[in-house]
Amino acid sequence: MSNKNEEILYQDLEVPEIVWEKANMAFSQIGTEEKIQNHVKGGKRKKLFRIPKVAAAAMICCCIFGTTVAAMEIISLYKQRMEDMEEQEIEGLYQLAYADEANSLNRPFMAEEGERYQALTEEYEKNGRFPEKSLTIIAKAEDYSGQGVAIEAGTRTIYLPEGSLSDEELLEIIDFNHKMTYSIYEKNREQILAQGDWESRMEAMTDWDVDRIYLAYCASNLETGGGYSRELIQTEKQRYEELNHQYETEGVYAEIELNIIKTVDEYTGSSVAFCEENSSYCLPDGVLTDYEILQIIDFEHKIPYCFDRINYEVMIGLRECYPKAE
């Protein structure tokens, strides 16, 4: 039984409405000269919230029964099980993930098996109910004995016995799917970090940094604000475009982030700051320096990255829920 399409993977994920709204706005602010014009005019462009390619690949590869592989509420046992995986196991599952388009079954689940699969997935994620052993990996279909469950490495077909599956056998499949998803997540993070570009800098951000930017943007008032506190002059717009290109292609960036403030009254009038009260960038009266422009560019890239990262980590179970202000 193969996946019907990508959309089915997200049907059980409860994404708070504020996340969708803010994510749409965050992603609409990345990219071209039109972005500068929209900021200055206070305009807002809509763009569909995007799932990172690696996230989609992981979910498509590892979700064989039309459910997401993560729950909104988990305990540390599940996360610890993923993080305790040896590098050799992660590498093996990562290679296996690209053996074919998606996991398939040699026969469909019986209705009763499907119901237990759903229930056991919840127990696996929330209560730490794990299988006693791992799913057997076989080289070719002829190696399957007809007993237990096993996956063929070449086609990534999961072979099931003719009789009803036991809870242990279902848990072995569930465990395999979760571990493969995590392996893809880990290996892709390693590859991004090794690139040494602006995206690798994003990937190196701590959870605290990601949550801080995410919460600041979610708390910002997009209805009454947005854009800059003053209009950019033409030379600032031109330098913005030049520096944005250098930021993305040459690794030119400001070492210190812009300040995040809650109200306009907190702005001192020097340097640049992002204000939650009106979702605007507070700018000094004088001409912006390259360093200040780079601070804005960096923050604008980090906003959609933080939404992407948090959404993905919730989907695969590495986060219990979306961050909430204390």
N, C-alpha and C positions, 0 to 999 in steps of 0.2 A: 504494500500500500504506500504510494508516494504522496508527497505533499501536493495539494491542488494548486495553491499559489501562495505568494508571500503574505498576502493580507491576512490569511487565517492565523498567522503567527502572533498577531497583535490583538486579537479580539478579546482576550481575557485580561489585558493589562489596563488597569484603571489609572488613567493619567488625569491629574487634577486640571480643571479648566484653566486655571491661571497659568499652568505650565504651557498649554497649547497656545494661549494668547501671547504670552511673553516670548515663547520660542519663535512664533511667527514673526514677531517684531524684531527679535535678535537676528534672525537669518535674513531679514529683508535689508539689514543695514550693512551687509558685507559686499564689497566688490568694486563698483565703478564710479565714474564721475557723477552719475545720477545720484549716488548716495550722498555726496557733498551737497548737491542741490536740494535734496529732500531734507537733509539736516537743517540747512539754512532756512528753508521755507516751513519747517515743522511738519513736512508731509510724511505720510506713512504708506509703505508699500507692503502688500501681503505676499507671502511666499509659503508654500506648504512646508510644514515641519519635516525635516529629512532625517532618516535613520542612517547612521554611518554604514558604508559598504561592508565593513567587517562585521558589524552587528547583524545585518541582513544575512550575510553569508553564514554566520554562526547559527542563526536561528533556522535557516533553511536546511542546513546540514543536519541539525541535531533534533529537530522536532518532528517526530514521525506519527504523531496521533492528533494533530490539530490543536495542540495546546502550547502556550508559552512554557519555557523551561524554568521560569522563576516565579515565585510568589511574592506578593507585596509585603508579607510579614514572614520573616525567617528568624531563626536563632543562630547563634554563632557556630553550632556544630556543622552546619552545611558549608558555611564559608571556610571554616577550618579544614574541612575535608578537601576542598578544592585547593587551598593554599598548601596543603601537606603533600600534594602530588610531586613525585620526583621528576626531574628534568627529562629523564629518559622516557617516562610515561607521557609527559606533555608533548615531547617531540614526536613520539610514535602516533599519538592520537591526532596531532596536527597534520601529519603526513597522510594518515588514513582519511581525514576529513575531505581531502580533495581527490579521493579515488573515483568518485562518481558524483552525479548532481545532488543526490539526496538519499538518505536512508530509505530502504524499502523493506517490506516483509514478504517472505515466501508465501504467506497466506494472510488474509485479513484477520484482525482480532475478532473473536466472537464478541457479541454484545456484552456479555458478562465480563469478559476480559477487559474490554474497553472501560467499563465502569470501574473496575478494580485498578486499572492503570491510572485513571484520574485520581482516585482516592489515595493510592499509594504514592503518587507524585506529591500530593499535598503533605503526606506523612514524611516523605523523604526530605522535603524542603523545610517544613515547619518543626518537625519533631525529631529529626535526625535518625530516621529509620533507614538503615543502609543494608545492602545485601551482604551475605557472608563471604561471597567470592565475586570475582570480576567476570564480565561477559567474555566467553571464549572467542578468540580470533582464529579463524581457519584460513588457509591459503587458497583453497578452491572448494566449490560446492560438494565435490565427491568426498571431501573429508568430514562432512557432517554425518554424524552417526544416527541422527533421528532422536537423540536424547538431549534434554536440556535446551538451552538457547545458545546460538553462536552467530558471529558475523563473518562474512566472507570478505577478506581484505580487498580483493580485486574489484568487486562491484558494490561493496558495502551493503550487501543484502543480509538482513537478519533472518536466520532460519529458526522456525518455531516447531516444536513437536506437534503431532496430530492431536494429542489430548489437550485438555484445558491447562493453561499455564498456571504454575504455582505462584504464590506471592514472591518467593525468592527469585524466580525467573523473570517476573515483571520488574522487580527491583534492580536486577542486573542490567536490564535494558535502560531503565530510568537513569541509573548511575552512569552508564556508558554515555548516554546523551548529554547529561550535565557535564561530565568530565571532558567530553569532546568540545563542547561549547566553551568551557573555561580554557582549554588548551589553545583554541583559536584566539581567544581574547589575549592570553599571555604572549603568544608568539607574535601577534601583530603589534602589541605594545613594545616588545623588544625591538622589532624592526623599525618602528617609528622613532624610538629613543635613539637608535643607532644612526639615524639619518643626519642628525646634527643641524636641522633646520628649525624654522619657527614652530612647526608642528611638534617636533620633538621637545621643544621648550614647554609647549602646552601639556604634553603627556607627562612631563616631569613635575607638574604642579601637584602639590599635596591635596588631600581631600579637604583640608581646612581652607586652602586658597580657593578651590573650586566652589565650595559651599558659600564662601564669603561673597564672591562675585555673583553667583546664582541668586542668593537671597537679596543682595542689593538691587539687582535688576528686577526681580519679582516684586520687590517692595516699592519700586519706582512708580510714579503716577504718569502713565503714558497718555491718559485722557486729557490732562491739562498742560502737558509739557512736551518735551522731546526736542532734539536738535541742539543748537548752541545758544549761549546767553547773548551773543552778538553775532552779526553777520561776518563771515570770513571775507577778508579782502582777497582780491584776485591772486596776488602773489602767494598767499597762504593756501589757497585752493590748489594752485599749481605745485607747490612744494609738498602738499599732502599727497597728491598723486605720485609724485616722484619718490617720496619716502615710503609710501605704501608698497610700491614695486620693489624697492630695496629691502623692505622688511620681509617680503615674501620670497624674494629670490637670492638675496645676499646675506640674510641674517642680521641686518642692521636694526637694532632695537634699543629702547631706553632701559637701563638697568633697574631703575626705580619706577614702580607703578604709579599711576596718578592716584590722587587721594579720593576716597569715597566719603561723601558727607550726607547727612540726612536732610538738612534744611539749607535754604539759600543763605540764611543768616550766619551759617557757619563758615561761609566762604570768606577768605581773608583778602582776596583781590590779587593774590600772587599765584603764579603757576596755573595748572588746570586741575579741575576736580569734577567727579561725576556726582550729581545731586539726586538723591532718591525722591525728594519732594516734588520735583517737576520733570524727572527723567531727562535732565539736560546736562550738557557739559558747561561748567562755569569757566569762562575764559578771562584772562587779564585784559586790561585796556590796550596794552602795548602789543606790538606784532609778536605772534607766537614764534618761539624758537623751534629749531628742528627737534630738539629733545622733547618739547611739550607736544608737538604734533605726533611724534613717535609714541608718546604715552597714550594719546587718544587712539591711535591705530592699534596699539597692543591691546587696549581694553576692548575695543570693538571686535577684535578677533577672539578674545577670550570669552566673551558673552556666549556666542553660539557654541563654542567648544565645550563650555561648562554644561550647557543644556544637553548636548550630544552625550557627553560622558556620563552624566547622572542618569539620563534616560536609559542608556545602554546598561549601566551597572545595576539599575533596578530590574531591568528585563532579565538579566542572567542571574540575579539573586545575590550579587555582591553588596548591594545596598538594601537595607530593610525597607526604606521608603524614600520619598522625596524630602529634601531638607526642609525644616520648618524653623521659623524664627523663634527664639526662646523668649 
